[in-house]
Amino acid sequence: MNTIQVRNPRTGENDYSFEATKADEISSIVSELRQNQASWAAKSIDERADVLDQWAKMVAESGELLDALIADTGRYFICTGEVAQMTKMVPGWRAIGNRVFSEQEPLQSSVPTVTYTHQYKAFEVVGIIGPWNFPFLITLIDLIPALMAGSTVIVKPSEITPRFIKPIQDIIQKIPELHKVCRFVQGGGQTGQDLIDNVDALCFTGSVKTGKLVYESGARNFIPVYAELGGKDPVIVTENADPIESARIILRASVQATGQACQSIERVYVHQSIADQLIESLAEQASKVTLNYPDVRKGHIGPLIFDKQADIISDHIEDAKEKGATILTGGEIEDHGGGKWVKPTVIKGVDHSMKVMTEETFGPIIPVMAFEEIEDAINLANDTVYGLSAAVLAGNHEEASNIAKQIDAGAITLQDCGATTYVFDGEKNWFKYSGIGASRMGEMGMLRFFRKKVLYAQHGETHDINAMGER
Ligand code: NAD
Protein backbone atom coordinates (compact mmCIF):
# COMPACT_ATOMS: atom_id res chain seq x y z
CA MET A 1 0.00 0.00 0.00
CA ASN A 2 1.32 3.44 -0.86
CA THR A 3 -0.78 5.89 1.16
CA ILE A 4 -0.12 9.57 0.44
CA GLN A 5 -1.12 12.20 3.03
CA VAL A 6 -2.29 15.54 1.65
CA ARG A 7 -1.97 18.91 3.33
CA ASN A 8 -4.81 21.43 3.25
CA PRO A 9 -3.38 24.79 2.09
CA ARG A 10 -5.82 26.82 4.23
CA THR A 11 -5.36 24.95 7.52
CA GLY A 12 -1.94 23.35 7.15
CA GLU A 13 -3.44 20.05 8.31
CA ASN A 14 -3.18 16.71 6.55
CA ASP A 15 -6.90 16.15 6.14
CA TYR A 16 -6.96 13.91 3.08
CA SER A 17 -5.14 10.76 2.04
CA PHE A 18 -5.27 8.40 -0.90
CA GLU A 19 -3.74 5.22 -2.28
CA ALA A 20 -1.44 5.64 -5.25
CA THR A 21 -2.53 3.70 -8.33
CA LYS A 22 -0.40 0.57 -8.60
CA ALA A 23 1.82 -0.16 -11.61
CA ASP A 24 -0.22 -3.21 -12.67
CA GLU A 25 -3.46 -1.15 -12.51
CA ILE A 26 -1.90 1.42 -14.81
CA SER A 27 -0.90 -1.31 -17.28
CA SER A 28 -4.39 -2.76 -17.27
CA ILE A 29 -6.06 0.67 -17.68
CA VAL A 30 -3.75 1.43 -20.59
CA SER A 31 -4.44 -1.88 -22.32
CA GLU A 32 -8.20 -1.20 -21.96
CA LEU A 33 -7.72 2.28 -23.46
CA ARG A 34 -5.61 0.80 -26.26
CA GLN A 35 -8.41 -1.63 -27.18
CA ASN A 36 -10.96 1.18 -27.27
CA GLN A 37 -8.89 3.63 -29.30
CA ALA A 38 -9.75 2.48 -32.83
CA SER A 39 -13.52 2.92 -32.38
CA TRP A 40 -12.96 6.36 -30.77
CA ALA A 41 -10.72 7.43 -33.66
CA ALA A 42 -13.32 6.14 -36.15
CA LYS A 43 -15.83 8.72 -34.92
CA SER A 44 -16.00 12.08 -36.63
CA ILE A 45 -14.54 15.16 -34.98
CA ASP A 46 -18.06 16.41 -34.28
CA GLU A 47 -19.05 13.14 -32.61
CA ARG A 48 -15.98 13.31 -30.36
CA ALA A 49 -16.58 17.01 -29.67
CA ASP A 50 -20.20 16.26 -28.70
CA VAL A 51 -18.97 13.81 -26.04
CA LEU A 52 -16.54 16.44 -24.72
CA ASP A 53 -19.26 19.09 -24.75
CA GLN A 54 -21.46 16.85 -22.62
CA TRP A 55 -18.54 16.32 -20.24
CA ALA A 56 -17.78 20.07 -20.08
CA LYS A 57 -21.39 20.86 -19.16
CA MET A 58 -21.34 18.30 -16.34
CA VAL A 59 -18.00 19.68 -15.14
CA ALA A 60 -19.37 23.23 -15.07
CA GLU A 61 -22.37 22.09 -13.01
CA SER A 62 -20.53 19.87 -10.54
CA GLY A 63 -20.47 21.43 -7.08
CA GLU A 64 -18.49 18.44 -5.81
CA LEU A 65 -15.69 19.04 -8.31
CA LEU A 66 -15.59 22.76 -7.51
CA ASP A 67 -15.45 22.06 -3.76
CA ALA A 68 -12.61 19.58 -4.24
CA LEU A 69 -10.60 22.07 -6.31
CA ILE A 70 -11.18 24.75 -3.67
CA ALA A 71 -9.93 22.36 -0.97
CA ASP A 72 -6.93 21.41 -3.14
CA THR A 73 -5.83 24.99 -3.81
CA GLY A 74 -7.38 27.02 -0.99
CA ARG A 75 -8.85 29.56 -3.43
CA TYR A 76 -12.32 30.14 -4.85
CA PHE A 77 -12.50 32.48 -7.85
CA ILE A 78 -9.77 30.78 -9.86
CA CYS A 79 -11.44 27.40 -9.29
CA THR A 80 -14.76 28.70 -10.64
CA GLY A 81 -12.81 29.79 -13.73
CA GLU A 82 -11.11 26.39 -14.00
CA VAL A 83 -14.40 24.47 -14.16
CA ALA A 84 -16.11 27.03 -16.43
CA GLN A 85 -13.20 27.19 -18.86
CA MET A 86 -13.79 23.74 -20.30
CA THR A 87 -17.06 24.71 -22.01
CA LYS A 88 -15.15 27.52 -23.75
CA MET A 89 -12.26 25.30 -24.81
CA VAL A 90 -14.18 22.54 -26.58
CA PRO A 91 -15.64 24.70 -29.42
CA GLY A 92 -12.19 26.03 -30.33
CA TRP A 93 -10.71 22.53 -30.59
CA ARG A 94 -13.80 21.34 -32.51
CA ALA A 95 -13.09 24.03 -35.13
CA ILE A 96 -9.38 23.16 -35.31
CA GLY A 97 -10.24 19.44 -35.55
CA ASN A 98 -12.61 20.02 -38.43
CA ARG A 99 -9.89 22.02 -40.21
CA VAL A 100 -7.24 19.35 -39.65
CA PHE A 101 -9.52 16.52 -40.78
CA SER A 102 -11.01 18.29 -43.80
CA GLU A 103 -11.07 16.40 -47.11
CA GLN A 104 -7.82 16.90 -48.97
CA GLU A 105 -7.18 16.88 -52.69
CA PRO A 106 -4.13 14.85 -53.76
CA LEU A 107 -1.05 17.08 -54.08
CA GLN A 108 1.28 17.03 -57.06
CA SER A 109 4.78 15.86 -56.07
CA SER A 110 8.01 17.00 -57.73
CA VAL A 111 7.87 13.78 -59.81
CA PRO A 112 5.27 14.45 -62.55
CA THR A 113 3.61 11.00 -62.35
CA VAL A 114 3.29 10.91 -58.53
CA THR A 115 0.65 12.57 -56.37
CA TYR A 116 0.40 12.30 -52.63
CA THR A 117 -1.97 12.67 -49.71
CA HIS A 118 -1.38 12.72 -45.98
CA GLN A 119 -3.04 10.60 -43.34
CA TYR A 120 -3.10 11.60 -39.68
CA LYS A 121 -2.88 8.62 -37.35
CA ALA A 122 -3.45 9.47 -33.71
CA PHE A 123 -1.25 8.02 -30.97
CA GLU A 124 -3.24 5.26 -29.29
CA VAL A 125 -2.61 6.27 -25.67
CA VAL A 126 -1.40 9.69 -24.55
CA GLY A 127 -0.19 10.16 -20.96
CA ILE A 128 -0.55 13.48 -19.15
CA ILE A 129 1.31 14.41 -15.95
CA GLY A 130 0.21 17.67 -14.34
CA PRO A 131 1.39 20.20 -11.72
CA TRP A 132 -0.39 21.53 -8.62
CA ASN A 133 -0.77 25.20 -9.51
CA PHE A 134 -3.80 24.82 -11.84
CA PRO A 135 -4.54 21.15 -11.21
CA PHE A 136 -7.47 20.73 -13.61
CA LEU A 137 -7.08 23.51 -16.19
CA ILE A 138 -3.53 22.66 -17.20
CA THR A 139 -4.54 19.04 -17.70
CA LEU A 140 -7.30 20.18 -20.07
CA ILE A 141 -4.86 22.06 -22.29
CA ASP A 142 -3.45 18.69 -23.36
CA LEU A 143 -6.41 16.45 -22.70
CA ILE A 144 -9.03 18.09 -24.94
CA PRO A 145 -6.94 18.24 -28.15
CA ALA A 146 -5.60 14.71 -27.54
CA LEU A 147 -9.10 13.25 -27.22
CA MET A 148 -10.32 15.37 -30.12
CA ALA A 149 -7.45 14.00 -32.24
CA GLY A 150 -8.70 10.46 -31.59
CA SER A 151 -6.18 9.39 -28.96
CA THR A 152 -7.19 7.91 -25.63
CA VAL A 153 -5.78 9.57 -22.53
CA ILE A 154 -4.54 8.64 -19.07
CA VAL A 155 -3.92 11.53 -16.67
CA LYS A 156 -1.90 11.71 -13.46
CA PRO A 157 -2.39 15.00 -11.62
CA SER A 158 -0.08 16.20 -8.87
CA GLU A 159 -0.15 14.40 -5.52
CA ILE A 160 -0.22 17.88 -3.88
CA THR A 161 -3.72 18.56 -5.29
CA PRO A 162 -5.47 15.18 -5.73
CA ARG A 163 -8.91 15.81 -4.21
CA PHE A 164 -10.51 16.69 -7.53
CA ILE A 165 -9.58 13.32 -9.09
CA LYS A 166 -12.48 11.37 -7.57
CA PRO A 167 -15.23 13.83 -8.61
CA ILE A 168 -13.79 14.08 -12.12
CA GLN A 169 -13.63 10.28 -12.38
CA ASP A 170 -17.24 10.07 -11.16
CA ILE A 171 -18.34 12.44 -13.92
CA ILE A 172 -16.36 10.53 -16.55
CA GLN A 173 -17.98 7.30 -15.41
CA LYS A 174 -21.43 8.76 -16.10
CA ILE A 175 -20.50 9.16 -19.79
CA PRO A 176 -19.77 5.60 -20.97
CA GLU A 177 -18.20 6.66 -24.28
CA LEU A 178 -15.80 8.91 -22.42
CA HIS A 179 -14.96 6.36 -19.73
CA LYS A 180 -13.71 4.02 -22.47
CA VAL A 181 -11.11 6.56 -23.58
CA CYS A 182 -10.23 8.84 -20.68
CA ARG A 183 -9.04 7.89 -17.20
CA PHE A 184 -7.42 9.62 -14.25
CA VAL A 185 -4.98 7.87 -11.91
CA GLN A 186 -3.37 9.20 -8.74
CA GLY A 187 0.05 9.15 -7.14
CA GLY A 188 3.44 10.81 -7.00
CA GLY A 189 6.66 10.49 -8.99
CA GLN A 190 6.67 6.67 -9.13
CA THR A 191 3.14 6.62 -10.53
CA GLY A 192 4.31 9.16 -13.11
CA GLN A 193 7.15 6.85 -14.11
CA ASP A 194 4.80 3.85 -14.33
CA LEU A 195 2.56 5.87 -16.62
CA ILE A 196 5.46 6.87 -18.88
CA ASP A 197 6.40 3.18 -19.25
CA ASN A 198 2.98 2.41 -20.72
CA VAL A 199 1.97 5.26 -23.05
CA ASP A 200 2.80 6.20 -26.66
CA ALA A 201 3.31 9.95 -26.12
CA LEU A 202 3.59 12.09 -23.02
CA CYS A 203 2.54 15.63 -22.09
CA PHE A 204 4.28 16.89 -18.98
CA THR A 205 3.80 20.18 -17.15
CA GLY A 206 5.96 20.85 -14.13
CA SER A 207 9.38 21.90 -12.94
CA VAL A 208 12.60 21.81 -14.94
CA LYS A 209 14.10 19.34 -12.46
CA THR A 210 11.31 16.77 -12.92
CA GLY A 211 11.01 17.64 -16.61
CA LYS A 212 14.57 16.46 -17.21
CA LEU A 213 13.86 13.12 -15.45
CA VAL A 214 10.66 12.69 -17.42
CA TYR A 215 12.42 13.48 -20.69
CA GLU A 216 15.04 10.80 -19.92
CA SER A 217 12.30 8.26 -19.20
CA GLY A 218 10.57 9.21 -22.44
CA ALA A 219 13.83 8.65 -24.32
CA ARG A 220 14.24 5.19 -22.72
CA ASN A 221 10.72 4.30 -23.89
CA PHE A 222 11.35 5.98 -27.28
CA ILE A 223 8.19 8.10 -27.08
CA PRO A 224 7.72 11.82 -27.81
CA VAL A 225 7.64 14.02 -24.71
CA TYR A 226 6.01 17.46 -24.83
CA ALA A 227 7.30 19.27 -21.77
CA GLU A 228 6.07 22.65 -20.48
CA LEU A 229 8.35 23.69 -17.66
CA GLY A 230 9.21 26.60 -15.43
CA GLY A 231 9.84 30.23 -16.21
CA LYS A 232 11.27 33.48 -14.88
CA ASP A 233 9.33 35.85 -17.07
CA PRO A 234 10.72 39.36 -17.48
CA VAL A 235 8.93 42.55 -18.45
CA ILE A 236 10.81 45.45 -19.98
CA VAL A 237 9.28 48.90 -19.40
CA THR A 238 10.76 51.57 -21.64
CA GLU A 239 11.11 55.30 -21.01
CA ASN A 240 8.12 55.90 -23.32
CA ALA A 241 5.70 53.76 -21.31
CA ASP A 242 3.22 55.16 -18.81
CA PRO A 243 4.69 54.22 -15.40
CA ILE A 244 1.38 54.19 -13.52
CA GLU A 245 -0.47 52.12 -16.13
CA SER A 246 2.57 49.80 -16.36
CA ALA A 247 2.49 49.29 -12.58
CA ARG A 248 -1.21 48.36 -12.80
CA ILE A 249 -0.55 45.76 -15.50
CA ILE A 250 2.53 44.33 -13.79
CA LEU A 251 0.77 43.97 -10.44
CA ARG A 252 -1.95 41.80 -11.97
CA ALA A 253 0.51 39.71 -13.97
CA SER A 254 2.81 39.05 -10.99
CA VAL A 255 0.29 38.56 -8.26
CA GLN A 256 -2.73 36.82 -9.78
CA ALA A 257 -2.94 33.21 -8.51
CA THR A 258 -0.55 34.34 -5.74
CA GLY A 259 2.20 34.29 -8.37
CA GLN A 260 1.84 30.50 -8.64
CA ALA A 261 1.72 30.55 -12.42
CA CYS A 262 4.46 29.64 -14.89
CA GLN A 263 3.83 32.82 -16.90
CA SER A 264 3.83 35.18 -13.90
CA ILE A 265 6.00 38.25 -14.31
CA GLU A 266 8.93 37.55 -11.97
CA ARG A 267 11.39 40.31 -13.05
CA VAL A 268 10.78 43.96 -13.93
CA TYR A 269 13.35 46.00 -15.88
CA VAL A 270 12.33 49.65 -16.05
CA HIS A 271 14.07 52.62 -17.64
CA GLN A 272 15.73 54.71 -14.93
CA SER A 273 13.88 57.88 -16.01
CA ILE A 274 10.51 56.43 -14.88
CA ALA A 275 11.76 53.88 -12.32
CA ASP A 276 10.88 55.90 -9.19
CA GLN A 277 7.34 56.62 -10.40
CA LEU A 278 6.73 53.01 -11.38
CA ILE A 279 8.12 51.58 -8.13
CA GLU A 280 6.15 54.03 -6.00
CA SER A 281 2.91 53.25 -7.82
CA LEU A 282 3.57 49.50 -7.75
CA ALA A 283 4.17 49.58 -3.99
CA GLU A 284 1.07 51.68 -3.44
CA GLN A 285 -1.16 49.41 -5.54
CA ALA A 286 0.45 46.25 -4.07
CA SER A 287 -0.30 47.37 -0.53
CA LYS A 288 -4.03 47.36 -1.38
CA VAL A 289 -4.10 43.70 -2.43
CA THR A 290 -6.05 41.60 0.09
CA LEU A 291 -5.92 37.95 1.08
CA ASN A 292 -8.78 35.47 0.58
CA TYR A 293 -8.85 35.18 4.37
CA PRO A 294 -10.81 34.44 6.45
CA ASP A 295 -13.50 34.27 3.74
CA VAL A 296 -12.32 32.25 0.74
CA ARG A 297 -14.79 34.19 -1.44
CA LYS A 298 -13.43 37.60 -0.53
CA GLY A 299 -10.10 39.26 -1.24
CA HIS A 300 -7.64 38.96 -4.11
CA ILE A 301 -5.16 36.16 -3.44
CA GLY A 302 -5.16 32.72 -1.88
CA PRO A 303 -2.64 30.88 0.30
CA LEU A 304 0.50 29.19 -0.99
CA ILE A 305 -0.71 25.80 -2.16
CA PHE A 306 2.53 23.88 -1.57
CA ASP A 307 4.25 24.51 1.78
CA LYS A 308 7.73 23.82 0.35
CA GLN A 309 7.18 26.71 -2.07
CA ALA A 310 6.89 28.99 0.97
CA ASP A 311 10.46 27.99 1.92
CA ILE A 312 11.73 28.85 -1.57
CA ILE A 313 9.98 32.23 -1.55
CA SER A 314 11.31 33.02 1.90
CA ASP A 315 14.84 31.99 0.87
CA HIS A 316 14.72 34.29 -2.19
CA ILE A 317 13.51 37.25 -0.11
CA GLU A 318 16.17 36.70 2.58
CA ASP A 319 18.90 36.30 -0.03
CA ALA A 320 17.87 39.60 -1.68
CA LYS A 321 17.79 41.40 1.69
CA GLU A 322 21.24 40.06 2.64
CA LYS A 323 22.65 41.30 -0.66
CA GLY A 324 21.30 44.83 -0.14
CA ALA A 325 17.82 44.91 -1.70
CA THR A 326 14.99 46.90 -0.09
CA ILE A 327 11.59 45.31 0.57
CA LEU A 328 8.84 47.90 0.05
CA THR A 329 5.73 45.80 0.73
CA GLY A 330 4.95 42.30 2.03
CA GLY A 331 8.17 40.34 2.45
CA GLU A 332 7.00 37.85 5.09
CA ILE A 333 5.46 34.40 5.01
CA GLU A 334 2.37 34.94 7.17
CA ASP A 335 0.44 32.30 9.07
CA HIS A 336 -3.34 32.68 8.98
CA GLY A 337 -5.46 29.80 10.22
CA GLY A 338 -2.55 27.37 9.74
CA GLY A 339 -2.10 28.24 6.04
CA LYS A 340 0.93 30.01 4.60
CA TRP A 341 0.32 33.34 2.89
CA VAL A 342 2.46 36.05 1.39
CA LYS A 343 1.35 39.53 0.40
CA PRO A 344 2.61 41.11 -2.83
CA THR A 345 6.26 41.89 -2.23
CA VAL A 346 7.76 44.77 -4.20
CA ILE A 347 11.56 44.78 -4.00
CA LYS A 348 13.94 47.45 -5.27
CA GLY A 349 17.72 47.59 -5.44
CA VAL A 350 17.98 44.10 -6.93
CA ASP A 351 20.58 42.67 -9.33
CA HIS A 352 21.44 39.35 -10.96
CA SER A 353 23.59 38.16 -8.04
CA MET A 354 20.25 37.52 -6.25
CA LYS A 355 18.15 34.35 -6.52
CA VAL A 356 15.00 36.46 -6.82
CA MET A 357 16.27 37.64 -10.24
CA THR A 358 17.58 34.31 -11.55
CA GLU A 359 15.62 31.38 -10.04
CA GLU A 360 11.89 30.66 -10.32
CA THR A 361 10.25 32.08 -7.16
CA PHE A 362 6.62 31.10 -7.92
CA GLY A 363 5.07 33.62 -5.55
CA PRO A 364 3.71 37.21 -5.64
CA ILE A 365 7.18 38.71 -5.55
CA ILE A 366 7.98 41.69 -7.81
CA PRO A 367 11.66 42.62 -7.96
CA VAL A 368 12.29 45.82 -9.95
CA MET A 369 15.63 46.78 -11.50
CA ALA A 370 16.35 50.07 -13.31
CA PHE A 371 18.31 50.19 -16.59
CA GLU A 372 19.94 52.95 -18.64
CA GLU A 373 20.20 51.54 -22.17
CA ILE A 374 17.61 49.30 -23.82
CA GLU A 375 20.39 46.90 -24.90
CA ASP A 376 21.20 46.36 -21.22
CA ALA A 377 17.54 45.53 -20.49
CA ILE A 378 17.43 43.02 -23.35
CA ASN A 379 20.68 41.38 -22.16
CA LEU A 380 19.30 41.17 -18.61
CA ALA A 381 16.00 39.70 -19.85
CA ASN A 382 17.99 37.03 -21.73
CA ASP A 383 20.35 36.38 -18.80
CA THR A 384 18.41 33.33 -17.58
CA VAL A 385 18.18 29.57 -18.00
CA TYR A 386 14.48 30.00 -18.83
CA GLY A 387 12.66 31.17 -21.96
CA LEU A 388 8.95 30.63 -21.42
CA SER A 389 7.40 34.04 -21.98
CA ALA A 390 8.04 37.75 -21.52
CA ALA A 391 6.41 41.14 -21.98
CA VAL A 392 7.28 44.63 -23.21
CA LEU A 393 5.54 47.86 -22.16
CA ALA A 394 6.62 50.71 -24.41
CA GLY A 395 5.33 53.89 -26.05
CA ASN A 396 3.67 52.00 -28.90
CA HIS A 397 3.42 48.56 -30.48
CA GLU A 398 6.23 49.15 -32.95
CA GLU A 399 8.71 50.05 -30.22
CA ALA A 400 7.54 47.06 -28.14
CA SER A 401 7.76 44.70 -31.10
CA ASN A 402 11.34 45.73 -31.96
CA ILE A 403 12.40 44.87 -28.42
CA ALA A 404 10.33 41.66 -28.25
CA LYS A 405 12.09 40.29 -31.33
CA GLN A 406 15.37 40.37 -29.39
CA ILE A 407 14.08 38.47 -26.34
CA ASP A 408 14.61 34.70 -26.23
CA ALA A 409 11.19 33.50 -25.06
CA GLY A 410 8.33 31.57 -26.66
CA ALA A 411 5.45 34.01 -26.14
CA ILE A 412 5.97 37.73 -25.77
CA THR A 413 3.11 40.07 -24.93
CA LEU A 414 3.26 43.64 -26.25
CA GLN A 415 1.60 46.46 -24.28
CA ASP A 416 0.19 43.98 -21.71
CA CYS A 417 1.57 41.01 -19.75
CA GLY A 418 0.82 37.30 -19.77
CA ALA A 419 -1.39 37.06 -22.87
CA THR A 420 -0.96 33.26 -22.80
CA THR A 421 -3.37 33.19 -19.87
CA TYR A 422 -6.20 34.35 -22.12
CA VAL A 423 -5.21 33.69 -25.77
CA PHE A 424 -4.34 30.20 -27.01
CA ASP A 425 -4.26 30.68 -30.78
CA GLY A 426 -0.60 31.34 -31.57
CA GLU A 427 1.85 28.44 -31.84
CA LYS A 428 4.99 28.80 -29.76
CA ASN A 429 8.07 26.89 -28.66
CA TRP A 430 10.38 27.51 -25.74
CA PHE A 431 13.92 28.68 -25.27
CA LYS A 432 16.45 26.97 -22.99
CA TYR A 433 14.97 24.93 -20.11
CA SER A 434 11.37 26.15 -20.29
CA GLY A 435 10.19 23.28 -22.42
CA ILE A 436 10.67 21.01 -25.39
CA GLY A 437 8.56 19.41 -28.10
CA ALA A 438 5.75 20.70 -30.28
CA SER A 439 3.61 23.73 -29.40
CA ARG A 440 0.57 23.06 -27.20
CA MET A 441 -1.09 26.17 -28.61
CA GLY A 442 -2.69 26.71 -32.03
CA GLU A 443 -3.19 23.97 -34.63
CA MET A 444 0.06 22.26 -33.60
CA GLY A 445 -1.57 21.71 -30.20
CA MET A 446 -3.65 19.02 -31.92
CA LEU A 447 -1.24 17.96 -34.69
CA ARG A 448 1.32 16.84 -32.08
CA PHE A 449 -0.95 13.89 -31.23
CA PHE A 450 -0.67 12.42 -34.72
CA ARG A 451 1.88 10.52 -36.66
CA LYS A 452 1.71 12.11 -40.10
CA LYS A 453 1.80 9.52 -42.86
CA VAL A 454 2.25 10.17 -46.56
CA LEU A 455 0.60 8.07 -49.27
CA TYR A 456 2.37 8.38 -52.65
CA ALA A 457 0.26 7.41 -55.70
CA GLN A 458 2.14 6.45 -58.86
CA HIS A 459 0.02 7.34 -61.94
CA GLY A 460 2.64 6.72 -64.63
CA GLU A 461 4.86 3.97 -65.81
CA THR A 462 6.67 1.94 -63.19
CA HIS A 463 10.30 1.02 -63.62
CA ASP A 464 12.22 -2.19 -63.37
CA ILE A 465 15.57 -2.69 -61.66
CA ASN A 466 17.56 -1.52 -64.70
CA ALA A 467 16.09 2.00 -64.44
CA MET A 468 17.38 2.69 -60.91
CA GLY A 469 20.08 5.17 -61.92
CA GLU A 470 17.79 7.21 -64.18
CA ARG A 471 15.27 8.42 -61.64
P1 NAD B 1 6.85 19.06 -10.30
O1 NAD B 1 7.85 18.94 -11.39
O2 NAD B 1 7.30 18.92 -8.91
O3 NAD B 1 5.68 17.97 -10.49
C1 NAD B 1 4.92 17.90 -11.66
C2 NAD B 1 4.32 16.51 -11.80
O4 NAD B 1 5.37 15.57 -12.00
C3 NAD B 1 3.55 16.02 -10.57
O5 NAD B 1 2.38 15.36 -11.03
C4 NAD B 1 4.50 15.02 -9.94
O6 NAD B 1 3.86 14.00 -9.21
C5 NAD B 1 5.17 14.44 -11.17
N1 NAD B 1 6.47 13.82 -10.91
C6 NAD B 1 7.34 14.08 -9.91
N2 NAD B 1 8.45 13.31 -10.04
C7 NAD B 1 8.26 12.56 -11.16
C8 NAD B 1 9.04 11.58 -11.82
N3 NAD B 1 10.24 11.23 -11.38
N4 NAD B 1 8.54 11.01 -12.92
C9 NAD B 1 7.32 11.36 -13.41
N5 NAD B 1 6.53 12.27 -12.82
C10 NAD B 1 7.00 12.87 -11.71
O7 NAD B 1 6.12 20.45 -10.57
P2 NAD B 1 5.07 21.17 -9.63
O8 NAD B 1 5.83 21.68 -8.44
O9 NAD B 1 3.89 20.32 -9.45
O10 NAD B 1 4.61 22.41 -10.52
C11 NAD B 1 5.21 23.66 -10.50
C12 NAD B 1 6.15 23.80 -11.68
O11 NAD B 1 5.40 23.61 -12.87
C13 NAD B 1 6.76 25.18 -11.78
O12 NAD B 1 8.12 25.07 -12.15
C14 NAD B 1 5.97 25.83 -12.91
O13 NAD B 1 6.63 26.85 -13.59
C15 NAD B 1 5.69 24.66 -13.79
N6 NAD B 1 4.54 24.92 -14.64
C16 NAD B 1 4.74 25.16 -15.96
C17 NAD B 1 3.67 25.48 -16.79
C18 NAD B 1 3.86 25.75 -18.25
O14 NAD B 1 2.88 25.80 -18.97
N7 NAD B 1 5.07 25.94 -18.72
C19 NAD B 1 2.39 25.54 -16.25
C20 NAD B 1 2.22 25.28 -14.89
C21 NAD B 1 3.30 24.97 -14.10
Residues whose N, C-alpha, C, O or C-beta is under 5 A from the ligand:
A	BS01	NAD	I129 G130 P131 W132 K156 P157 S158 E159 G187 G188 G189 G192 Q193 T205 G206 S207 V208 T210 L213 E228 L229 G230 G231 C262 S434
